Amino acid sequence: MSFNKIPSKSFLILLLPIILASCGGDYTWGWHVIDPTKSSGQSNIEFLIGGFQNTLSISLVALSISVSIGLLVSIPGISNNKYLKAFNVTYVTIIRSIPVLVMILWIYYGLPIVLDLNLSIFASGVLALAICDSPFQAEIFRAGIQSIEKGQHEAAESMGLKYFQKMRFIILPQAIRRIIPPLGNQFVYMLKMSSLISVVGYSDLTRRASELVVTEYRPLEIYSFLILEYLALIFVVTYLIQKIENRLKANEKIQNPSSKL
């Protein structure tokens, strides 16, 4: 599935429920906590948006690791060896069945007991997110590699390339173009799932919002602002991925003028 440009009208539609809710009902809204015209509001906004860097950093690191693990796990999945295929199916089935929050809690609290390994909150979060995302990456790579025409494999083999050379120089470069959209979807998924790291104290967007709620006692207003933060982040990421996808398609048309992509 390809990312599409999201018009500004769609963004306003998404905000409509929040706007309407703030206009009606008996609830007395306290938007002063995030009012940029007041010094306290400015301070609160600066504190809240300060979590953007942590959210992006943990998501990017976790995604890069999960992509690497997923690629390694996907190779046995396309093998003709039944034992390698069994490993792929077993890994994907088991890991995909574990909730992300459970994995985070187990790694953060369990590894010090089981392996006497004390990881930081950041390292624990990265490891948990990467492991939970890796089976999805494995399936993306497996599908992308298997989508490459059989003739490409035969041509590479006729050139005398060994299996890993064929994968590195011929198959994977072509598969990458086809898996960019689903990889983009997984990055969006990773950004959202990273909010779960807040339960063990990681100072991301969600954690900062929860901390501010404790001091300001305005949960609805602050969590509404948190929704807007994630909306803005996802829209920007979606736009950038769309640009990358369009660039890859343009390059492919240049290299293959007869292509209908």
N, C-alpha and C positions, 0 to 999 in steps of 0.2 A: 504494500500500500504506500502510495506516495504522499508526501506532505504537500498540502495546498496552502496558498497564501490566505491568511485569515483577515477579512476586511474589518475596518474599524467598527462597522455596525454590529458585527458579531460580538466584539468586545463589549459594546454598550449593552447588548442583550444579556450577556453574562452578568453584568453589573446591575441589571434592572431589579432582580429580587432584593439585593441589598439596599438599593435606593428606595424602593417601595416600602420595605420593612422599616426603614428609618423615618418614614413619613407617617406611619399609622400605628395603631395599638396604644396601649396604656403605658408602655415602657418609656421611661425618660432617658433619652440617649445622652451620653456624655462624650461627645466628639472632641471636647476640649483636651482630652488626653493625647490626641494626635493632631491637634490644631497647629499648623505651621506658623500661624501668626503670633503664637504665644511661645515664650521661651521654654516652658515645660513641655509643650507639644513638640517643639523642635528637638529638644533633648531626647524625648521618647522615640521620635521618628529616626533620629540618628542611631539610637541604640538598636532599634528593630532592623533597620536596613544593614546594620553592621554584620548581620548573619549571612548575607549574600555570599561573601568570600568563603566562609566555612562550608556552606551548602554546596557551592560549586567545586571546591577543592576536593572534598571527600567523594563527591559523585564522579568527578573526572578520574581520580586515582582508582576508585573501585571499578569503574567501567573499563579502564585500560587493563587491569588485572583480570577481570572477568572475560574480556575478549581473548586474552592470551590463553586462559584456561579453556574457554569454549572452543578455541581453534584446536587445541591439543586433544580435547575430548571428541571433537567431531571427526577426526581422522579415522579412529577405529570404527565409527559409525558407517563409513563408506567402504570399509574393508570387506573382502570376501571371506575373511577368517571369522568363523562363527563365535569364537571365544572373544575376539576383539569387539565384535558387534554386541555380544552379551554384556561386556563391560560398559559400552556406551549406553545401552538401554537401561542397565541397572543404575548407573550413575545419574542419568537424567531423571529417571523415575523417582529415585530416593530423594535427591536434593530438591527437586521441584516440589516435592510433597511437604517440605519443611517450611512453615511460616517464617517470614523475614524477622519478625519481632522475636520469635522463639530462638532463632539462630543468633541474633544479636545478644540476647540475654545469656545464652549458653556459652558463647565464646567469651564474653566479658567476665562472667562469674564462674564459668566452668573450667576454662583453660588453666587458671592459677591453681586449681585443685587437682585436676587430672594430670597435667603436664608440668606443673610448677612454672608456668609461663605467664608472666605478668605483662600484658600489653597495655599501651595507652588507650584512652577512649577513641582516639582517631584511628589507631591501628586496628583495634577490635571492630570498629564500625566498618572500615574498609574491607577487612577480611570477611566479615559476615555478609556484607552487600555483594562482594565479588563472588563468594561461593554460591549465594542464592541466585545470582544472575547468570552464572556460568552455564547451567543447563539450557537456558533460553538462547544464549549465544551459540552453544554447540549445535542446537537445532537450526539456527539461522545459517551458520556456516555449512552445515551438512546439506541443507536445501539449496544454498547458493552454489556449492561445488557440484552437486548432482544436476543442477540446471544447465551446466556447460555441456555443449553438444559432444557426443561420442567421438566425432571426427577430430576434435581438438586433442583428445587423449591419444588417438591413433597417430596423429601428426607428430605429437611430441615423442611418442615411443619410436616412431620411424626415424627420428633424428638421433636416436640413441640416448635420450635423456633417461636417467634413473627416476624412480618414483618421486623422491623428494625434489629433485630438480624440475621435474614436470610440474609438480604442484606449485613450486616457488616461482618459476619463470613463465609458465603458460596458463595454468588453471586458476590459481588464486588471484592474479591481477584482473582477470575477467570476472571472477566471482565477486570481487570487492565492489565493483560497480553495481551489481545487482542486490547486494545486501546492505548498501548504505541506508535506504529507507527504513528497513526493520531495525538496523542498528540505531538509527535516530529515534525510533519509537522506544527502544530499550534505554536510551539515555534519558528521555523524558520520564520513563518509569523509574529510573535510578534517582533522578532528582526528587521525585515524590516520595520514594521509599526511604530516602536519606533522612526524612523527618523523623523516622522511628528511632534514630540514634539519639534523639533528645532524651529518651527515657533513661539513658545511662549518663546524662550530663553533658553531652556534646553541645557546644554553643552555636547551633545553627539558627535558621530563621524561626523554627518552631520553638526551640528552647528559649530563645530570647523573648518571644511573645508570651510564653508561659511564665517566665520570670517577671515580666512587666505586669501581667495580670495579678500576681501576688501582691505587688506594691500599689497598684492603681485601683484594683477592684472593679475594673471595667472589662470583663471578659468578652462581651459581645462586640464591642467596638474594636478591641485589639485583635481579636481573632478574625474579624472582618477585614482589617488591614492586612493580616497575614494571608488571607485568601487573595487579596489584590497583589501581594508580593509574589506569590507563586504563579498567579496568572501572568503577570508581567514577565517573570523569568521564563516560563514555558513558551510564551509567545515569541520572545527574543530567540530562544534556542530553536524553536520550530522554523523561524524565518532564516536563521543561519544554515540550518540543515537543508532547507529548501534551496538556498543559494548554492550549496555544495553539490546537491543532487543535479541542479540545472547545469552547473559547470561540467560535471562528469558526462552528462548527456551530450553537451555541446562538443566536448573533446572526442566522444565516441563517434559523433556524426562526421567530424573532420577526418578521423582516422578511417571510418567506414562510410563513405558517401552514399552507398546504396542502402544503409540501415534505415529502417522506418521508425526508429525510436524518437 
